[in-house]
Amino acid sequence: MINWLKTHKLLLGILILGALAIWFFFGRKPKVSYDEFSVKRQDISETLELSGKVRAENTASLKFLAGGLLTYVGAKEGDTVKKWQTLASVDTRQLQKAMEQKLNLYAIQRGSFEQTVDDNNNAVPNGDLGRTLERLLSKNQYQLENTVKDVEYQDLYLKLARISSPIAGVLVQSPTSVSGVQVTAVDTWVVVDPDSLYFSADLDETDLKRVSIAQQAHVNLDAFPGREINSLISTISFSPKETSTGTTYEVKIKLTKVDSEDLRLGLNGTVELVMKKVTNALTLPQSSIVSQNGKSTVMIKQGDKYLEKDIQTGIENNGIVEITGGLGEAENVYIKK
């Protein structure tokens, strides 16, 4: 009898422990905690980000018509130059001698023409002799005009023996900084107007219809982190260019003299184009919204229960979403931790 009671108590204890174990592992519900977010008002913008770099609107690339011995250097790379300042010139001695020769030929031809006119007393008789004299006078006239053109051409060659900057700016490229060296027709001097800098960005053709002139733009350069330049779109190129990613169009962003005073050509960066802006909008963090099958929902609290609620959203930027319907200001939404 005693053994039976012990056995009975032992079995009862095992059953109780088993029940407790089952409840512990399967019956107890884990406690769920939530993060809380409040609907608040703030300005929000829909933007399009493009990459690009700083370029110059006014640039002059200058070369000699032909090579020659460099006899004068008027500026070195990095120097500031004035408009029409001579940058370099080549040896003109051979050109000067050729010019003197052309002038002598002109003088001879001019004398011959005037002698022919004087020999005929400024008159042309009728008949065959008259026609012969007319042809002679015309021939002399043509020869005289040709010698005049030779002189003009030679004068032009002399002028092209030096290169001058058509704009004021900075000499950013020069093949040499000393005279006495030989230059060729491919050697190039480049002058850039630093007051004409702009930010150039490539716009994909699929976004072309979304962008227009005078649209707001915010430029951020890699070389100046934390500094934002607020400007506008000045032009959108009419002709496209082919890139490795497809067809793009150049978008130019104005840079004022104040904005560009410490900038340099080729600086890389990005520009945010403002597509749409809403002021004082109701907003929530994007992480608090569940979007699925074209529907947006949030978790709200009613009493002790958490329920899903449909909402309507607008534009989104930098993790913030505009709420256009379904929630009011200062309402709270929840998301499981």
VMD Tcl script that draws the C-alpha trace (Angstrom):
set ca {
  {0.00 0.00 0.00}
  {2.79 2.34 0.94}
  {4.66 1.57 -2.30}
  {1.55 2.28 -4.29}
  {1.16 5.70 -2.64}
  {4.78 6.56 -3.32}
  {4.43 5.51 -6.90}
  {1.23 7.52 -7.24}
  {2.86 10.66 -5.81}
  {5.86 10.20 -8.07}
  {3.69 9.94 -11.18}
  {1.68 12.95 -10.11}
  {4.85 14.96 -9.65}
  {6.12 13.97 -13.09}
  {2.81 14.99 -14.68}
  {2.87 18.37 -12.95}
  {6.46 19.02 -14.03}
  {5.59 17.99 -17.59}
  {2.61 20.32 -17.64}
  {4.75 23.17 -16.34}
  {7.40 22.49 -18.97}
  {4.81 22.43 -21.76}
  {3.35 25.72 -20.54}
  {6.78 27.27 -20.23}
  {7.89 26.39 -23.75}
  {4.63 26.55 -25.68}
  {2.00 28.28 -23.65}
  {3.78 31.43 -22.54}
  {3.54 34.26 -25.10}
  {6.68 36.37 -25.51}
  {6.33 40.01 -24.64}
  {6.43 42.29 -27.74}
  {7.82 45.82 -27.53}
  {7.20 48.65 -30.00}
  {8.94 51.82 -31.18}
  {6.66 54.85 -31.25}
  {6.63 57.55 -33.95}
  {4.58 60.74 -34.05}
  {3.17 62.39 -37.15}
  {4.79 65.83 -37.43}
  {4.79 68.76 -39.81}
  {7.83 69.78 -41.82}
  {8.86 70.87 -45.33}
  {9.60 68.03 -47.74}
  {10.88 67.94 -51.31}
  {11.02 65.38 -54.08}
  {14.49 65.55 -55.63}
  {16.51 64.04 -58.45}
  {20.24 63.58 -57.80}
  {22.74 63.83 -60.65}
  {26.51 63.60 -60.70}
  {28.73 66.05 -62.56}
  {31.67 68.43 -62.38}
  {32.66 72.09 -62.57}
  {33.29 73.43 -66.08}
  {33.78 76.86 -67.69}
  {31.51 78.60 -70.19}
  {34.22 80.89 -71.63}
  {37.29 78.97 -72.79}
  {39.77 79.83 -75.55}
  {42.12 77.27 -77.16}
  {44.85 78.97 -79.21}
  {47.41 77.59 -81.70}
  {49.86 78.97 -84.24}
  {48.93 78.56 -87.88}
  {52.31 76.92 -88.43}
  {55.25 75.97 -86.25}
  {58.30 78.09 -85.65}
  {60.94 79.28 -83.23}
  {59.34 80.76 -80.14}
  {60.86 84.20 -79.57}
  {58.50 85.66 -76.95}
  {56.50 84.26 -74.01}
  {54.00 86.71 -72.52}
  {52.51 84.54 -69.76}
  {53.18 81.32 -67.92}
  {50.76 78.58 -66.96}
  {48.65 79.74 -64.00}
  {49.08 83.47 -64.76}
  {46.12 85.83 -64.99}
  {45.95 87.40 -68.46}
  {44.07 90.39 -69.87}
  {41.91 90.43 -72.97}
  {44.05 90.65 -76.15}
  {47.26 90.15 -74.17}
  {49.96 88.51 -76.32}
  {50.73 85.06 -74.97}
  {53.53 84.06 -77.35}
  {55.05 84.84 -80.73}
  {57.34 83.01 -83.18}
  {60.29 84.24 -85.24}
  {59.07 86.60 -87.98}
  {62.37 87.37 -89.77}
  {61.58 85.10 -92.71}
  {58.08 86.50 -92.89}
  {59.43 90.07 -92.84}
  {61.78 89.33 -95.75}
  {58.94 87.77 -97.71}
  {56.83 90.84 -96.95}
  {59.53 93.16 -98.33}
  {59.73 91.01 -101.47}
  {55.97 91.22 -101.98}
  {56.05 95.00 -101.54}
  {58.79 95.30 -104.19}
  {56.80 93.18 -106.65}
  {53.77 95.36 -105.96}
  {55.78 98.53 -106.68}
  {57.05 97.05 -109.97}
  {53.60 95.97 -111.07}
  {52.10 99.31 -110.10}
  {54.70 101.17 -112.16}
  {54.11 98.90 -115.15}
  {50.37 99.48 -114.98}
  {50.70 103.26 -114.77}
  {53.24 103.28 -117.64}
  {50.82 101.36 -119.84}
  {48.09 103.91 -119.11}
  {50.44 106.86 -119.79}
  {51.65 105.36 -123.07}
  {48.09 105.45 -124.34}
  {47.35 108.95 -123.04}
  {44.57 107.54 -120.89}
  {42.59 106.76 -124.03}
  {41.77 103.59 -125.92}
  {41.34 103.90 -129.75}
  {38.73 101.99 -131.73}
  {39.38 98.86 -133.76}
  {41.75 95.93 -133.22}
  {44.40 98.12 -131.59}
  {41.83 99.36 -129.08}
  {40.80 95.83 -128.14}
  {44.45 94.82 -127.76}
  {45.09 97.75 -125.45}
  {41.97 96.96 -123.43}
  {43.21 93.41 -122.90}
  {46.63 94.72 -121.93}
  {45.15 97.16 -119.41}
  {42.92 94.43 -117.94}
  {45.88 92.06 -117.62}
  {47.92 94.71 -115.85}
  {44.98 95.46 -113.56}
  {44.61 91.79 -112.59}
  {48.34 91.45 -111.97}
  {48.28 94.56 -109.81}
  {45.34 93.20 -107.79}
  {47.16 89.89 -107.30}
  {50.24 91.61 -105.92}
  {48.00 93.60 -103.54}
  {46.47 90.34 -102.28}
  {49.96 88.84 -101.85}
  {50.87 91.77 -99.62}
  {47.64 91.38 -97.62}
  {48.23 87.64 -97.17}
  {51.77 88.23 -95.99}
  {50.54 90.85 -93.51}
  {48.05 88.29 -92.19}
  {50.83 85.71 -91.74}
  {52.78 88.29 -89.72}
  {49.78 88.88 -87.49}
  {49.30 85.12 -87.04}
  {52.91 84.83 -85.89}
  {51.67 85.81 -82.43}
  {48.73 84.54 -80.40}
  {46.67 86.77 -78.14}
  {43.95 85.86 -75.67}
  {40.46 86.89 -76.84}
  {39.21 86.78 -73.23}
  {40.41 87.81 -69.79}
  {41.10 84.86 -67.51}
  {43.71 82.35 -66.37}
  {46.21 80.59 -68.61}
  {45.55 76.97 -67.61}
  {47.62 75.27 -70.32}
  {50.85 76.25 -72.04}
  {53.28 73.99 -73.96}
  {56.31 75.87 -72.62}
  {57.28 78.67 -70.26}
  {60.51 79.72 -72.03}
  {61.39 81.19 -75.42}
  {63.98 79.84 -77.83}
  {62.24 76.50 -78.34}
  {60.53 75.12 -81.41}
  {56.74 74.89 -81.35}
  {54.40 73.13 -83.76}
  {50.91 73.76 -85.09}
  {49.43 71.33 -82.55}
  {50.88 73.05 -79.45}
  {47.99 74.66 -77.58}
  {47.52 77.54 -75.15}
  {44.24 77.44 -73.16}
  {42.71 80.42 -71.33}
  {39.69 80.04 -69.01}
  {37.48 82.79 -67.60}
  {37.06 81.88 -63.89}
  {33.95 84.07 -63.66}
  {32.15 81.77 -66.13}
  {32.27 78.57 -64.08}
  {29.14 76.40 -63.92}
  {28.23 72.91 -62.69}
  {27.63 70.44 -65.51}
  {25.51 67.32 -64.87}
  {24.34 64.51 -67.15}
  {20.58 63.98 -67.26}
  {19.25 60.64 -68.48}
  {16.74 60.90 -71.32}
  {14.09 59.15 -69.21}
  {14.13 62.08 -66.75}
  {14.16 64.82 -69.39}
  {10.44 65.60 -69.12}
  {10.75 66.10 -65.34}
  {13.35 68.88 -65.56}
  {12.99 72.50 -66.73}
  {14.99 75.73 -66.84}
  {14.96 77.84 -63.62}
  {14.28 74.76 -61.50}
  {15.88 74.85 -58.03}
  {19.20 73.02 -57.68}
  {21.49 72.31 -54.73}
  {25.13 71.58 -55.61}
  {27.43 69.64 -53.27}
  {31.11 69.27 -54.20}
  {33.32 66.43 -52.99}
  {36.13 68.89 -52.21}
  {33.92 70.98 -49.90}
  {31.90 68.60 -47.69}
  {29.11 70.28 -45.77}
  {28.96 73.24 -48.13}
  {25.84 73.48 -50.31}
  {25.49 75.89 -53.24}
  {21.88 76.89 -53.91}
  {21.23 77.82 -57.52}
  {19.02 77.28 -60.59}
  {19.15 75.36 -63.85}
  {20.35 77.80 -66.51}
  {20.23 75.63 -69.65}
  {19.44 72.11 -70.83}
  {21.32 71.02 -73.95}
  {19.28 70.48 -77.11}
  {21.62 67.85 -78.54}
  {22.33 64.62 -76.64}
  {25.55 62.77 -76.03}
  {26.10 59.05 -75.92}
  {27.59 57.59 -72.74}
  {28.27 54.08 -71.46}
  {24.91 54.20 -69.65}
  {22.84 55.50 -72.59}
  {21.71 58.85 -73.97}
  {22.11 61.89 -71.71}
  {21.67 65.66 -71.92}
  {23.88 68.26 -70.27}
  {22.24 70.33 -67.54}
  {24.04 73.55 -66.59}
  {23.74 74.97 -63.07}
  {24.62 78.61 -62.51}
  {27.51 79.42 -60.19}
  {27.78 83.06 -59.08}
  {31.10 84.86 -58.75}
  {30.81 84.55 -54.97}
  {30.08 80.81 -55.17}
  {32.94 80.10 -57.58}
  {35.72 82.33 -56.21}
  {37.56 79.37 -54.61}
  {36.47 76.67 -57.08}
  {38.56 75.01 -59.77}
  {37.87 73.32 -63.09}
  {37.02 69.64 -62.90}
  {35.79 69.51 -59.29}
  {33.44 66.53 -58.92}
  {30.14 66.56 -57.06}
  {26.40 66.02 -57.17}
  {23.37 68.24 -57.68}
  {19.90 67.74 -56.24}
  {17.20 69.03 -58.57}
  {13.97 69.93 -56.76}
  {11.09 68.26 -58.63}
  {8.36 69.16 -56.12}
  {8.25 70.87 -52.73}
  {5.52 70.76 -50.05}
  {5.72 73.12 -47.08}
  {4.31 72.27 -43.64}
  {3.42 68.73 -44.71}
  {2.42 65.86 -42.40}
  {5.31 63.38 -42.36}
  {6.47 60.07 -40.93}
  {9.74 58.13 -41.15}
  {9.69 55.66 -44.01}
  {10.67 52.85 -41.61}
  {7.31 53.18 -39.81}
  {5.29 52.50 -42.98}
  {4.67 49.13 -44.61}
  {4.17 49.33 -48.39}
  {2.88 46.27 -50.21}
  {0.85 45.69 -53.38}
  {0.44 49.42 -53.91}
  {-1.01 49.92 -50.42}
  {0.59 51.70 -47.45}
  {-0.28 50.80 -43.85}
  {0.85 51.73 -40.35}
  {0.33 50.18 -36.91}
  {-1.82 52.22 -34.50}
  {-2.87 51.52 -30.91}
  {-6.46 51.28 -29.69}
  {-6.61 50.53 -26.00}
  {-4.32 47.56 -25.45}
  {-4.47 46.38 -29.05}
  {-2.26 47.22 -32.04}
  {-4.13 47.45 -35.34}
  {-3.19 48.06 -38.98}
  {-4.50 51.21 -40.65}
  {-4.45 52.22 -44.30}
  {-2.90 55.60 -45.12}
  {-2.21 57.66 -48.23}
  {1.31 58.91 -48.97}
  {2.87 61.55 -51.20}
  {6.48 62.37 -51.96}
  {9.45 60.78 -50.20}
  {12.95 62.14 -49.59}
  {15.85 61.04 -47.38}
  {13.76 58.50 -45.46}
  {10.86 60.90 -44.77}
  {7.41 60.33 -46.33}
  {4.58 62.84 -46.83}
  {1.24 61.69 -45.34}
  {-1.68 62.87 -47.47}
  {-4.48 60.94 -45.78}
  {-5.40 58.52 -42.99}
  {-3.55 60.23 -40.15}
  {-3.59 63.59 -38.42}
  {-0.99 65.73 -36.76}
  {0.52 64.36 -33.51}
  {-1.02 60.89 -33.99}
  {1.26 58.03 -33.03}
  {2.18 54.94 -35.01}
  {4.11 51.89 -33.86}
  {6.56 49.37 -35.24}
  {7.80 46.18 -33.65}
  {11.34 46.35 -32.36}
}
mol new
graphics top color blue
foreach p $ca { graphics top sphere $p radius 0.5 }
foreach p [lrange $ca 0 end-1] q [lrange $ca 1 end] { graphics top cylinder $p $q radius 0.2 }
display resetview
